[in-house]
Amino acid sequence: MRKLVAVMALLMASGSLMADDWRRSADTQTKVDNLVSVMPNTAQLMMSIGERYRDLYWAGKLERWEFAEYQKKELIGIVNRMKTTRPGRAEAADIFLDAGFEGMDAAIEQRDWQRFSTAFENMRAQCMVCHVDSGYGFITIPATPSRSTNLALE
């Protein structure tokens, strides 16, 4: 009986908590405002891009070409997401996407480390162009990233 009372009290409490949940009770504009306020900023997205950058390099270096292709696609996806979450960065993102992956597809497809290395350096250079153009030239990224901690690359 005590368990039943406890379960009923818990259900009643959770119901009252849901009533105060802005996702259910707020007007549309409040919902939109709240969602926009929690969208990742550029710095947060850049942390994810940095992880993909590092993993892409090491996937190529270790000749894990399928994983390199996966990391490239994920990196491009994050940059595209930034165009939505940070529309003021869309033009810079498009410039980067147009120039940053030159030669990368062929290098991965041909499983050619030398070509990959050249394409990767081009991508890094395009990252730096974007950083400088955005006023963040002091944020530099290494040509050879530190060893990845991604378990898929062990």
C-alpha positions, 0 to 999 in steps of 0.5 A: 500500500505504501508503494502505491501511495508513493507511486501515486504521489510521484505521478501527481508531482510529475504531472504538476511539473509538466504543467510548468514546462515551458515546452508544453505551456508557453506560447509559440514566440516564447518557445522560439525565443527559448530554443534560439537562446540555447542554440550552440554558439560558434565557439561551441561548434568550433570545439566539435569542428576541432575534434573532427579536424583532429580525427580526420587527420589521424584517420588519414595518417593511419589509413583508416579511409572509411573513418576519414570519409566519415569525419569529413562528412561530419565536419561539413555537417557541423559547418552547415549547421553553423549556417543555420544556428549562426546566420551571420557566419553563413557567408564565411561558412560557404567560402570555407566549404567551397575552398576547404575540401579541395582534393580531399574527396580524391585523396580519400577515395584513392587512399593516398596519404600524400594527396590527403596530406596536401588536401588537409593542409589546404583545409587547415589554411582555409580554416586560418583564412576564416579565423583571420577574416572573422577577427580570430586570427589569434586562434591558430590550429596545428598542421599536425594535430595532437594524437586523437583520443577517439577510441575508433582510431586505436 
